[in-house]
């Protein structure tokens, strides 16, 4: 199983606490470590029987690191929240049998954007209350959501793994943007450019024109002749962050290691050439 993981660095009221690493797998395991991975424990508040899958692990970028988890147990999918550096979680939104998703802006805004069977739900109080906005056409069986802070925000949803929809008015209305194929649930968008987004499957598919067209950086076979500059096949994750100078950094997670791009995936650099079992 491809793991999802995030590092939570303590700031603000947590200055005297240790760093916390949270790791979750798509098979439903959730653990935390406060000693750089030497030992691991299960957070409090999760179902005793555990989860059968984890859909999303995400946190706020406001310095408080409120952490959210979407996972499935025998009762269905639910959104969980932790306000104590992942030591414990509480269920705050029942998603029923719908594999929904959550996006949080990366600029410090703590507004939550959750896509559920009822369409887009928005919360400005960390999930205590929710406002229902628009929904895509049809009756999707699942959805993944991302957004660009450069818009209102500009939001993107992939439904059923085969259709990309966009909203330029923070989810009030939605329109079909592009058919999707070779898609593994990996979706992300630029922080600084509302027209740039990417999805991943065997390849990375990138768009610079608001989803009207897509291309790939390279065919997977090109890796073997140039592993420094060509992406390895299979993309279980894409992450986008700003560095201290405001440069947007794209991190492409592949089955052959981690890559970084400083030019919106026009070029990539392999960070995994040494020291790993994939090197």
C-alpha positions in Angstrom: 0.0 0.0 0.0 1.2 3.5 -0.8 1.4 5.5 2.5 0.2 9.0 3.0 2.2 11.0 5.6 2.6 14.5 6.9 5.1 16.1 9.3 3.6 18.4 11.8 6.2 20.9 13.1 5.2 22.6 16.4 4.7 26.4 16.4 2.6 28.8 18.5 1.2 27.3 21.6 3.1 24.0 20.8 6.7 25.5 20.9 7.8 23.3 23.8 6.4 20.1 22.4 8.3 17.6 20.2 7.8 17.3 16.5 5.0 14.9 15.6 4.9 12.6 12.6 1.6 11.2 11.4 1.5 8.3 9.0 -1.6 6.7 7.5 -2.0 4.0 4.9 -4.7 3.4 2.3 -5.4 0.1 4.2 -6.5 2.1 7.2 -3.6 2.2 9.6 -3.0 5.5 11.5 -0.1 6.1 13.8 1.9 9.0 15.3 5.5 9.3 16.5 7.0 11.9 18.7 10.6 10.5 18.7 11.4 10.7 15.0 9.9 7.3 14.2 11.6 5.2 16.9 8.2 4.3 18.4 4.7 4.6 17.1 1.2 4.8 18.8 -2.4 4.9 17.7 -4.1 8.3 18.4 -7.0 8.3 20.9 -10.6 8.7 19.7 -10.4 6.4 16.6 -12.7 3.4 16.3 -11.6 0.5 18.4 -12.0 -1.8 15.4 -9.8 0.5 13.3 -10.4 1.7 9.7 -10.6 -0.3 6.5 -9.2 2.7 4.5 -7.9 6.2 4.8 -8.9 8.8 2.1 -7.1 11.9 3.2 -4.7 13.2 5.8 -4.3 17.0 5.8 -3.6 19.9 8.2 -4.1 23.7 8.5 -1.2 26.0 7.7 -2.0 28.7 10.3 0.6 27.6 12.8 -1.9 25.6 14.9 -1.6 22.5 12.7 -5.2 21.3 13.2 -5.2 17.9 11.6 -8.0 16.2 9.6 -8.5 12.6 8.6 -11.1 11.1 6.3 -11.4 7.4 6.8 -13.8 4.5 6.6 -14.9 2.1 9.3 -17.9 -0.4 9.4 -20.3 2.6 9.6 -19.0 4.3 6.5 -16.8 7.4 5.9 -16.3 10.2 8.3 -14.1 13.3 8.8 -12.1 13.4 12.0 -10.4 16.4 13.6 -7.4 16.7 16.0 -6.6 19.9 17.8 -3.8 18.4 20.0 -1.1 17.6 17.5 -2.8 14.3 16.5 -2.7 12.8 20.0 -6.5 12.3 19.7 -9.2 12.7 17.1 -13.0 13.4 17.1 -15.5 12.6 14.4 -17.0 15.9 13.1 -18.7 15.0 9.8 -20.5 11.8 8.7 -20.0 11.2 5.0 -22.0 8.0 4.9 -21.0 5.6 2.1 -19.6 8.4 0.0 -15.8 8.5 -0.4 -15.5 12.2 -0.1 -12.5 14.5 0.3 -11.2 17.7 2.0 -9.1 20.6 0.9 -7.5 23.3 3.0 -5.8 26.4 1.7 -2.0 26.5 2.2 -1.8 30.3 2.8 -3.0 30.2 6.4 -6.7 30.5 5.7 -8.5 27.9 7.8 -11.6 27.6 5.7 -12.4 23.9 5.0 -13.7 22.7 1.6 -15.2 19.2 1.8 -16.8 17.4 -1.1 -19.6 15.0 -0.1 -22.6 13.3 -1.5 -24.5 16.6 -0.9 -22.0 18.6 -3.0 -19.5 21.1 -1.6 -19.6 21.8 2.1 -17.7 24.8 3.5 -16.8 25.6 7.1 -15.1 28.7 8.5 -15.0 27.3 12.1 -12.8 24.2 11.6 -15.8 21.9 11.0 -18.2 23.0 13.8 -20.7 24.1 11.2 -21.0 23.7 7.4 -22.6 25.7 4.6 -23.8 23.7 1.6 -22.8 25.2 -1.8 -23.0 23.8 -5.3 -22.5 20.3 -6.7 -21.4 18.9 -10.0 -23.9 17.4 -12.5 -24.8 13.8 -12.1 -24.6 11.5 -9.0 -20.9 10.7 -8.5 -19.8 7.7 -6.5 -16.7 9.3 -5.2 -14.8 12.6 -5.4 -11.3 14.2 -4.9 -11.0 17.9 -4.4 -8.2 20.5 -4.6 -7.9 24.2 -5.1 -5.8 27.2 -6.0 -5.6 30.1 -3.6 -4.9 32.4 -6.5 -8.6 32.2 -7.4 -11.7 32.8 -5.2 -10.4 30.1 -4.6 -10.4 28.2 -7.9 -11.6 24.7 -7.0 -11.3 21.4 -8.8 -13.1 18.1 -8.3 -12.5 14.8 -10.0 -15.6 12.6 -9.8 -15.7 8.8 -10.4 -12.1 8.9 -11.4 -13.0 10.0 -14.9 -14.3 13.6 -15.0 -12.7 16.9 -13.9 -15.0 19.8 -12.9 -14.0 23.3 -12.0 -15.5 26.2 -10.0 -14.2 29.8 -10.2 -16.6 31.1 -7.5 -15.5 29.1 -4.5 -17.9 26.2 -5.2 -21.1 28.0 -5.8 -21.3 26.7 -9.4 -19.4 23.9 -11.3 -18.7 23.1 -14.9 -17.2 20.1 -16.6 -13.6 20.8 -17.6 -12.0 17.6 -19.0 -12.2 13.9 -19.2 -9.8 12.1 -16.9 -8.0 8.8 -17.4 -4.9 7.1 -16.0 -5.9 8.5 -12.6 -5.1 7.1 -9.1 -6.8 9.7 -7.0 -3.8 12.0 -7.1 -4.8 15.6 -7.6 -3.3 19.0 -6.8 -3.2 22.6 -8.0 -0.9 25.6 -8.0 -1.0 28.1 -5.1 0.0 31.1 -7.3 -1.6 30.3 -10.7 -5.4 29.5 -10.8 -5.0 27.9 -14.2 -2.4 25.3 -13.3 -3.2 21.9 -11.9 -2.1 18.3 -12.2 -3.3 14.7 -11.7 -1.3 11.5 -11.4 -1.6 7.9 -12.4 1.1 6.0 -14.2 2.1 9.5 -15.5 1.7 13.0 -14.3 -0.8 15.0 -16.3 -0.4 18.8 -16.1 -2.6 21.7 -17.4 -1.6 25.4 -17.7 -4.9 26.5 -19.2 -7.5 25.8 -16.5 -8.0 22.2 -17.5 -8.8 22.7 -21.1 -5.8 20.7 -22.2 -3.2 18.4 -20.5 0.1 16.9 -21.4 2.7 14.8 -19.6 6.4 15.8 -18.6 7.7 12.5 -20.0 6.7 8.9 -20.9 7.5 6.5 -18.0 10.2 4.7 -20.0 12.3 7.9 -20.4 13.3 7.6 -16.7 15.7 4.7 -17.4 17.9 6.8 -19.7 17.8 9.9 -17.5 16.7 9.2 -13.9 17.9 12.7 -12.7 15.5 14.6 -14.9 12.7 12.2 -15.9 9.9 11.1 -13.7 9.6 7.5 -12.7 6.3 5.7 -13.4 3.4 5.6 -10.9 2.3 8.7 -9.0 0.7 8.1 -5.6 1.0 11.7 -4.5 1.6 15.4 -5.5 2.3 18.1 -3.0 2.6 21.9 -3.5 4.2 24.3 -1.0 5.8 27.7 -1.0 9.4 28.1 0.3 10.6 31.0 2.5 11.3 33.1 -0.6 7.8 32.6 -2.0 8.9 30.1 -4.7 6.3 27.5 -5.5 7.6 24.0 -5.1 5.9 20.9 -6.5 6.9 17.6 -5.0 6.0 14.5 -7.2 5.9 11.3 -5.3 6.6 8.3 -7.5 7.3 4.6 -7.0 10.9 5.5 -7.8 11.3 8.2 -5.2 10.6 11.9 -4.7 11.1 14.6 -7.3 11.0 18.4 -6.9 10.0 21.1 -9.5 10.4 24.8 -9.1 8.8 25.7 -12.5 5.3 24.1 -12.3 6.5 20.7 -13.5 8.1 22.0 -16.7 11.2 20.3 -15.4 11.8 18.0 -12.4 14.8 17.0 -10.2 15.1 13.6 -8.7 15.8 13.9 -4.9 16.1 10.1 -4.4 19.3 9.2 -6.1 21.2 8.1 -3.0 20.5 6.5 0.3 17.1 4.9 -0.4 16.0 1.4 -1.4 14.7 3.0 -4.7 18.0 4.7 -5.5 
